[in-house]
Amino acid sequence: MATSEWTNSSVSKTYARWAPIYDLVFGSVFEQGRRAAVAAGERVGGRILEAGVGTGISLSYYKPTSRVFGIDLSEKMLAKARERVREQGLTHVEGLAVMDCEKLEFPDNSFDVVSAQLLVNTVPHPLVALEEFARVLKPGGEIILLNRIGADKGARLAVEHMIQPVVKKLGWRSEFPWERFEEWLNTSRYGMHLIDRLPMPPLGHFSVIRFGKHAKS
Ligand SMILES: C[S@@+](CC[C@H](N)C(=O)[O-])C[C@H]1O[C@@H](n2cnc3c(N)ncnc32)[C@H](O)[C@@H]1O
C-alpha cells in the first residue's frame, strides 16, 4: 500500500473508534510483550517517552520511581490514558500530550528511553518516526519497541500483502519486514545500532527490539 494513502487523520479516526474497547480486545494478548518492554526501559532508567501511549495500558506496569511522558495522536485514546492516570494515581507519569510521533515537539537528546509498543506499524511513515525517536534520545539511550515483524519472503509475505487493505481499516499494516529496520539503521543520522531482539507472543511474530544510540566519545 502506498504510504500516501495512510494519513494521520485516518489513523486518528480509526483509533477514536477503538478507544472504548481497545483494552478489552488488545489488553491481555500483548501483556507479556508490554511488560518486557517496560522492564527493559526501566533497566536503562532516567526519563522515558512512551510514544503511541494509547489508552495508557502499559503505564501501570512502571514503578512509581520511573519518570514517563506519554504522547499519542488520538485524543480519544489519550482521554482513556488520562482517566487511568487519575484513577490509579500514577504519579510517575509526568505528562500526557496529543502529538505526532513523526514530528515530536521535544528538543534533541531529551529522553534516556523512547518506548513504542505496537506503534511503528500504525504510523504513515515508520522510518520517519524511528528517526524522530533517535533524535530525541540522549546519546547512550535506548529505543525499545514492541513490534510485529512481517515476513521477508514466501507465503506469509503474500498473505500479509493480501490482507493489507482489510488490516489498514483496523489501524495497522500487516507487512513490515525486518529489512525496513535495517534500512533505517543504515541510513540514520544518529549512530543507531541493534542491541537485541526478543520474540514475544502471540505466535512469536512480535518482538521486543532494543536499539542503542552511540554514546558520545
Ligand atoms: C495499536 S495502538 C498501541 C497502543 C499502546 N501503545 C499499546 O501498547 O496498546 C497504536 C497507537 O498509536 C497511536 N498513533 C498512531 N499514529 C501515531 C502518530 N503518528 N503519532 C502518535 N501516535 C500515533 C494511535 O493513536 C494508537 O493509540
The ligand as an SDF file (V2000), in Angstrom:
LIG
                    3D

 27 29  0  0  0  0  0  0  0  0999 V2000
   -2.0210   -0.2310   18.2950 C   0  0  0  0  0  0  0  0  0  0  0  0
   -2.1510    1.1760   19.3060 S   0  0  0  0  0  0  0  0  0  0  0  0
   -0.9230    0.8460   20.5760 C   0  0  0  0  0  0  0  0  0  0  0  0
   -1.2670    1.4970   21.8890 C   0  0  0  0  0  0  0  0  0  0  0  0
   -0.4100    1.0790   23.0920 C   0  0  0  0  0  0  0  0  0  0  0  0
    0.9660    1.5050   22.9130 N   0  0  0  0  0  0  0  0  0  0  0  0
   -0.4680   -0.4090   23.3390 C   0  0  0  0  0  0  0  0  0  0  0  0
    0.5360   -0.9890   23.7260 O   0  0  0  0  0  0  0  0  0  0  0  0
   -1.5220   -0.9860   23.2120 O   0  0  0  0  0  0  0  0  0  0  0  0
   -1.3450    2.3950   18.3200 C   0  0  0  0  0  0  0  0  0  0  0  0
   -1.4080    3.7860   18.9320 C   0  0  0  0  0  0  0  0  0  0  0  0
   -0.5460    4.6380   18.1990 O   0  0  0  0  0  0  0  0  0  0  0  0
   -1.1880    5.8700   18.0100 C   0  0  0  0  0  0  0  0  0  0  0  0
   -0.5910    6.5250   16.8400 N   0  0  0  0  0  0  0  0  0  0  0  0
   -0.7260    6.1890   15.5350 C   0  0  0  0  0  0  0  0  0  0  0  0
   -0.0360    7.0370   14.7660 N   0  0  0  0  0  0  0  0  0  0  0  0
    0.5550    7.9370   15.6020 C   0  0  0  0  0  0  0  0  0  0  0  0
    1.4020    9.0690   15.3980 C   0  0  0  0  0  0  0  0  0  0  0  0
    1.7820    9.4510   14.1690 N   0  0  0  0  0  0  0  0  0  0  0  0
    1.8250    9.7380   16.4800 N   0  0  0  0  0  0  0  0  0  0  0  0
    1.4540    9.3620   17.7280 C   0  0  0  0  0  0  0  0  0  0  0  0
    0.6470    8.3150   17.9800 N   0  0  0  0  0  0  0  0  0  0  0  0
    0.2070    7.6070   16.9330 C   0  0  0  0  0  0  0  0  0  0  0  0
   -2.6430    5.5130   17.8330 C   0  0  0  0  0  0  0  0  0  0  0  0
   -3.4880    6.6180   18.0730 O   0  0  0  0  0  0  0  0  0  0  0  0
   -2.7920    4.4000   18.8580 C   0  0  0  0  0  0  0  0  0  0  0  0
   -3.1480    4.9110   20.1250 O   0  0  0  0  0  0  0  0  0  0  0  0
  1  2  1  0
  2  3  1  0
  2 10  1  0
  3  4  1  0
  4  5  1  0
  5  6  1  0
  5  7  1  0
  7  8  2  0
  7  9  1  0
 10 11  1  0
 11 12  1  0
 11 26  1  0
 12 13  1  0
 13 14  1  0
 13 24  1  0
 14 15  1  0
 14 23  1  0
 15 16  2  0
 16 17  1  0
 17 18  1  0
 17 23  2  0
 18 19  1  0
 18 20  2  0
 20 21  1  0
 21 22  2  0
 22 23  1  0
 24 25  1  0
 24 26  1  0
 26 27  1  0
M  CHG  2   2   1   9  -1
M  END
$$$$
